[in-house]
Amino acid sequence: MRPLKKTPSATPPLFHYNELTIELHPEVYDPAEDSFWLLENIIIDPKDSILELGTGCGLIALACAHHGAQVVCTDINPYAIQLTRHNIERNRLLLKGDIEIRQGNLFSVLKNNERFTVILFNPPYLPTKKNEKINEWFDTATDGGPTGLKVTKKFLQGLHKHLEPKGCAYFIFSSLSNRSTLEHYLKNERLSAHIIASHRYNGEDLDVYRVSPTA
């Protein structure tokens, strides 16, 4: 999770992804190689109902709505919520589907009966000690606890309640964490998991996992 380099400017920094124009904010995690790797390896159908957790600037949610999907996106960071609203308005004419934004932690903003065909998450996955924390909102986006899997574990625990029986979820796993621990969590939650893409960045392997409920 390495933020994009930005040049100081009086105007908000922007970048382009396909037809989308995305504004950035210093208190919100910038899309980096992990974000783009996840986005490039998910399969989105216009008929999908999608939940994206930890939307940040809203790039992935916007890309899904651009394809025509119905999207609910969440973030605990109030700056991210405001920024995503700006980016939705900036790209409104390009969106074939709708986006709803909710502020809160993971699945806490959902109703008990809300289910989705696809759930997406680029979790905080950096193994982090207390003395390594930088600031509140940067840590929220990157701090995976001592093992790097603290937030990923909570994500996996919530999937059965909010994923359609024939739905699937995608998330990023970093080789900085312990894969056997992840596999233990997946087994405990009765999730079938497959690595659909893997790439090495600066000595770190980033895997895109596709998971679905087992029968």
Residue pairs with C-beta under 8 A, 6 or more apart in sequence:
1 29
1 32
1 34
1 124
1 125
1 126
1 141
1 142
2 32
2 33
3 29
3 30
3 32
4 15
4 24
4 30
4 31
4 32
6 13
6 24
6 30
7 13
12 23
12 24
12 25
13 23
13 24
14 21
14 22
14 23
14 24
15 21
15 22
15 24
15 31
16 22
17 31
17 59
17 63
18 63
18 66
19 66
19 91
19 94
20 59
20 62
20 63
20 66
20 87
20 91
20 94
21 87
21 90
21 91
22 31
22 57
22 58
22 59
22 62
22 87
22 90
23 57
23 83
23 86
23 87
23 90
24 30
24 57
24 83
25 57
25 79
25 80
25 82
25 83
27 77
27 79
27 137
28 56
28 57
28 77
28 79
28 80
28 83
28 137
28 141
29 56
29 57
29 80
29 137
29 138
29 141
29 142
30 56
30 57
31 56
31 57
31 59
33 199
33 201
33 206
34 122
34 172
34 174
34 206
35 56
35 59
35 60
35 122
37 172
37 197
37 199
37 206
37 208
38 60
38 120
38 122
38 170
38 171
38 172
38 208
39 59
39 60
39 63
40 197
41 170
41 196
41 197
41 208
42 118
42 120
42 170
42 208
44 50
44 63
44 64
44 67
44 69
44 118
45 67
45 69
45 117
46 67
46 68
46 69
46 96
46 97
47 69
47 117
48 64
48 69
48 70
48 116
48 117
48 118
49 69
49 70
49 72
49 115
49 116
49 117
49 118
49 164
50 61
50 64
50 69
50 70
50 71
50 72
50 116
50 117
50 118
50 119
50 120
51 71
51 72
51 73
51 74
51 110
51 116
51 118
51 119
51 120
51 162
52 60
52 61
52 64
52 71
52 72
52 73
52 74
52 119
52 120
52 121
53 73
53 74
53 106
53 107
53 119
53 120
53 121
53 123
53 155
54 74
54 75
54 76
54 121
54 122
54 123
54 124
54 141
55 61
55 73
55 74
55 75
55 80
55 84
55 101
56 75
56 77
56 80
56 83
56 84
56 141
57 80
57 83
57 84
57 87
58 73
58 80
58 83
58 84
58 87
58 88
58 99
58 101
59 87
60 73
60 120
60 122
61 71
61 73
61 84
61 99
62 87
62 88
62 91
62 95
62 99
64 71
64 97
64 120
65 71
65 95
65 96
65 97
65 98
65 99
66 91
66 94
66 95
66 96
66 97
67 96
67 97
68 96
68 97
69 97
69 118
70 97
70 98
71 97
71 98
71 99
71 100
72 99
72 100
72 101
72 102
72 110
72 114
72 116
73 84
73 99
73 100
73 101
73 102
74 101
74 102
74 103
74 104
74 106
74 109
75 81
75 84
75 101
75 103
76 103
76 104
76 105
76 140
77 137
77 140
77 141
78 103
79 137
81 101
81 103
84 99
84 101
85 101
88 95
88 99
88 101
102 109
102 110
103 109
106 151
106 154
106 155
106 158
107 158
107 161
107 162
110 162
112 161
114 162
115 162
115 163
115 164
115 167
116 162
116 163
116 164
116 167
117 164
117 166
117 167
117 168
118 167
118 168
118 169
118 170
119 159
119 162
119 163
119 167
119 168
119 169
119 170
120 169
120 170
120 171
121 152
121 155
121 169
121 170
121 171
121 172
122 171
122 172
123 144
123 151
123 152
123 155
123 171
123 172
124 140
124 141
124 142
124 143
124 144
124 150
124 151
125 142
125 144
125 148
125 149
125 151
125 152
125 172
125 173
125 174
125 176
125 177
126 142
126 143
126 144
126 148
126 174
126 176
127 144
127 145
127 146
127 147
127 148
127 176
127 177
128 139
128 142
128 143
128 144
128 145
128 146
128 148
129 146
133 139
133 143
143 150
144 150
144 151
144 152
144 177
145 151
147 177
147 178
147 181
148 174
148 176
148 177
148 178
149 177
149 178
149 181
149 182
149 185
152 171
152 173
152 177
152 182
152 185
153 185
155 171
156 185
156 186
156 189
156 191
156 211
157 189
159 169
159 189
159 191
159 211
159 213
160 189
160 190
160 213
163 169
163 212
163 213
165 213
166 212
167 212
167 213
168 210
168 211
168 212
169 210
169 211
169 212
170 196
170 208
170 209
170 210
170 211
171 208
171 209
171 211
172 206
172 207
172 208
172 209
173 179
173 182
173 195
173 206
173 207
173 209
174 204
174 205
174 206
174 207
175 204
175 205
175 206
175 207
176 204
183 193
186 193
186 211
190 213
190 214
191 211
191 212
191 213
191 214
192 211
192 212
192 213
192 214
193 209
193 210
193 211
194 209
194 210
194 211
195 207
195 208
195 209
195 210
196 208
196 209
196 210
197 207
197 208
198 205
198 206
198 207
198 208
199 205
199 206
200 206
